[in-house]
Amino acid sequence: MARKKPGAPHRRPRDDHRVRFHYSFLKILGGSDLSRRRLPYMEARSPQAGPAVWLTACSHGEEVGGIVVVQEVFKRLRRATLLKGSLHAFPLMNPLGFEAGARHVTLSEEDLNRSFPGSPHGTLAERIADRIFCSIEQTEPLIVLDLHNDWIRSIPYTVLDPPPDSLDPAVADRAAALAAETGFVLVMEPSPLRKTLSHSLMLRGVAALTIELGESYVVNEKNVELGVRSVFAVLSNLGMVAAEAEPFRFAVPEDVRGKVLHYSNQPVSSTSGILRFLVSPGTLVRAGQPVAKVFNAFGRFQETLSALGDGIVLGHSDSSVAYPGAPVMAFGVTETQADATCQPNGD
């Protein structure tokens, strides 16, 4: 007998013309003190039929900005009105990590965003992932927007997963089209980042995007505002909310606007010392351009790090400590430089 999939709490809306908001919890864990650990769940449902869209946030406990983006989106919906369809959200997927300010699920030291689609009989993170994944999947969403945070000094950007060979081309096209609607720099992962929520959904034929919204640990109000506007731009494109007078677009150079770039964290440092950055996030760089220098404890020059290809600086490390093999910057680079790319640093 097939296992019944656990679903997000659902309440059928009354037969009237009002948008129905429903907030509840999904149980994930019973504590040794008989306490219950739960995931908060949020839903807004229009009386008019339409697509289901999901927002997810804080799979990494220190990435707190996405929680507030979800909260503010739902607050704004109460004023703006959901014209059709439904919006669902898990704003705090890793409460154990969040409370400790830790990336991982603290009890098991696992990365929740490397545990999808999960298993009801697996590790703690896999069991939490299973509850989340099944709840999302059963609503048959049109798109899932997974909200993350990156280095302190990084620009917001949207990450596309390489489409699996088995994926319906229509789903891949939808993901790409809605990625462009987010208004941010578009970056393609060079190879699948397996067991993430977005990649696992794509394997199941569900369009999904990862949106990186700047610094972790604290709520950056500017990045929250950008995230809310980005989400509403996607909802507007789907006809779920009224269109803005001006389409949302983050201020990026025209050279990269609308292009799908490739993620790169090259070059890495080859020596130890103190990093001094020469370019800021959001800056266009050319192949061979110096982007950082390393000096030793006495101030003696050690090496210059140069961009391997044309592109844009997405962000740089939170620390000026350099050591051999350490990634120090992230770039979105042109396709001709894709052979120099590596896996994304964070999500």
N, C-alpha and C positions, 0 to 999 in steps of 0.2 A: 504494500500500500504506500502510495506516495506520501511523503511527509507534508503536513500542512504548513505553509509558509507563514511565519509570523508577520503580521502587518502593522503598519502605523495605526494608531487609534483613529477610527473613522466615524463620523457622524453625518447621516444623511441630512442635507439642508431642507428646511421647510419649503413648502411650495409657495414662495412669495418672490418679491423682486429685490430682496436685500442680499448683499454679500454676507456669507456666514463665516465667522472666524471661530476656530476651535483650537485651543491649546491644551495639551495633555502630556503624558509621559509614556515611554516604552521601557519596561523593566529589562535590565541587563545583568544584574548581579545581586545575590544575597550576601550580606556581610556576616562575619563571624559573630557580630553582636546583634544579629537578626535584622539589621538595617537593610533597606532596599536601595540599590543604586539604579538610577533611571536616566534615560535620555529625554530631554525636553523635545516635544514635537509640536510644530505649528502648521496650521492649515488655513487657507483662505479659499472659499469656494463660491464662485458666481452661480446664480440661478441659470445662466446661459451656458449651454454645453460648449466645450472647447478643450484645448490641450492641457495636459498636466505638466507642470514645470517644477523641478526640485532645486532648492538651495541647500548646500551642506557646508559646514564650517567646523574648524577646530578639531580636525582629526589629529593634529599635532598640538599638544596642550599649551605650548607657549605662543601659538599663532592665534591671538585673541581678536584681532581686528574683524575677522569675518563674522564673529558672533554678533557684533554691533551692527554690521551691515545688514544681516538678516533682520534684527530687531527694527532697524530704521526703515527697511523696505516694508515690513508689515504695518508699521505706524503710518507710513505714507499712503499705503493702500487704503487705510480707513478713510482718508481724505480724498484720494484720487479715484477710487472705485475700480474694482476688477470687472471688466466688461464681459469676460467669458472665461471658461476653463477653471483651473484650480492651481494654486501655488502651495507647495508643501516644503517643509524645512526641518532639518535637524541642525539647530544652531550650535550645539555643543556636543560633538560626537565623542570626545575624550575627556569626560569630567575628571577622571582620576589624574590625568596629566595636567589638566588646567589648574587644579587646586594646588599642585606642587610646582607649577611653572616649568613643567618638564615636557619634552617632546614626546616621549613614549608613554605607553600605558604603564604607570609606575609599578603596579603590583607584579607585573611579569617582564618589565623592561622590553616590551615589544613595540614595534612601529605599527600603529593601527593602519596607516596608509601603505603598508606592505603586507596586509593580511586579507585583502579582498580576493574573491567574493566571500571568503570566510567558510566556516564549518560549524554546525551545531554541536559537534563532538570534538572540536579541536582545542587549541590553546585559548586562553582568555581573550586575546585580541581577535582571534579567528571567530570566536563565539559572538563578540560584540559586532564584528564586521558582518557576520551572517545575519544578525537581527536588522542591521542597517540596510544591507543589500537587498534582502527579501522584501522589506518594507517599501523600498524604492521601486523595485522591479514590478511588484504586483499592481502598481498604479499605471503601468505602461507609459512612462513619461516621454514627452517629445524631446526634452533636453534636461540635463542635469548640470548645474553650475557648482563646481566644488571650489570653495573660497579658501585661499591660503595666504600666508605672509612670508616674506623673504628677508634679505639682509636689511639692516636699518636704513642704509642709503641705497635704495633701489627704486626704480620707476615701476609703476604697475604694468603688467603685461599678461597676455592670455596665452596659454599653452595648449597646443593641439597634440593629441596622440597620433602616431602613425597609424592609419587605418589598417586593421587586420585584413588579411587576404580574404577571409570569409565574410567580411562586412558588406552588407547591402550598400551599393554605391550611393543610393539615395540618402542613407543615414550619414555616410561620410560627407556628402555634399551639404547636408543640413548642419552638421557640426562646423564645417568650414564657413558656411554663410553666416551662422549665428556668432561664430568667433569674430568675424569682421564687424558685427553689430555691437560688440562690447566696447568698441572705441579705443582699445589699447593696441600697443605693439603686438603683433602676432608672431609667436615662436613655435616651431615644430620640434618636438623631441627627436633626436637623431635616431633613436631606436626605442622599442617599447620599454617603458618603465613598469615592469610586471608587478602584479598584485596591488597596484594602486586602485583607488575607486574608479577613476575615469577610464583607465585601460580595461579594467574588468567589466565595466558597463559596455564599453565598445565591443568587447568580445561577445557579449550577449545581444548585440544589435541595438544598443541604446546610445544615442548621441550624448556625449559628455565633454565638458571643457574644464580646465583648471585655470583659475584666475588668481594671479599673484598680486597682492595689494600692499607692498611695502613692508615696513618694519614689524617684527614680532615683539612679544612681551607686553607692550603697552598699546592702548588704543590711540591711534593717530587719526584725529578728526578729519584732516584733509583727505587721507586715504579712504576713510569711511564714506565721506561725501562722494568721492570718485566711484567707489564700489556701488553705492546706491544708484547713482546715475547710470552706471554701466548695466546693472540688472534691469533697470527700468527701460533702457534702450532695447534690450533683448525682448522684454515683455511687450513693448510698443511694436516691435517688428512682427510679433506674433498676433497682434491685434487684441492683446489682453488688457492693455491700458491705452489711454489716449496718447496720441503722438505729441512729443515736445515741439515747441516752436522751432527750436534749433536742434538738429541731431547731435548727440553727445560724441565728442571726439577729444581724446587726451592730446595735449600739445606735444607732438613729436615732429621731428624734421620731415619734410615732404619726401626726402630720399627713401624713407622706410615706410611711409604711411601706406597701408593697404597691402604691403608685401608680406609673405610668409617667410620669416627668417628661420635660421637654425641655431639652436642653443649651443654655446661653447663656453667652457670654463678654462680654456687654454689661452695663453701659456700659464704654466704653474711656476712657482719659484724654484730655483735650483740651488739656493743657498739660504743660510739663516741670517737674520738681521732685522732691521726696522724698515718697514714699507713706507714709501712716500708716493702717494697717488698723483698722477699728472693730469688725469681726466676725470670728469664727474659723470655720474649716472645721467643718461639721456643725451650724452655727447656722441656725435658721429665720429667714427675713427676709420682710418685707412690702413691697409696692410702695411706693416713695417713701422707704423707710428708708435713712438714710445708712450706707454700708458702708466708705468710705475717704475720706481727705482728702489733698490735695496742698499742700505748702508749698515756697516757693523756698529758695535757699541761705541767706537771711537769716532764715528762719523765718516769713516773711510768708505768710499764707493765700492759696492760689491758687484752689482749687475743692473742692467736695464731690461725690463720686460716690455716687449713690443707686440702690438696686435698682429695676429696671424692672418687676418682677412678684413675686408671692408664690412662695416656694420655699425651697431649702436651699443653703447655701454648700458647694460641692464642694471648693474649694481656692482658694488665692491664689498669686500669682507668687512666685518664689524671691528676687526682688530688690525693693527699695523704690525703684528708679529708675523715674520716670514720664516719659513723652514722648508727644507727640500721637499718638493712634491705638493706643497700647499696651494690649492686654488685661491687666487686672490681677487679675481674679477669674473664677472659673467657678461657674455656678449650675445646679441642676436646678430648672426653673420649671414652673408649672402650664400646662395646655394653653391657657388663655386668653391666655397671654403668649407663645405659640409664635412669633408674628410678630416678636418681638424677639430671636430666637435666631440664633446663628452656628455655624459649623463648630467641632467640638472642636479644642482646641489641640494635642493630642498625637498620637493614634493613628489 
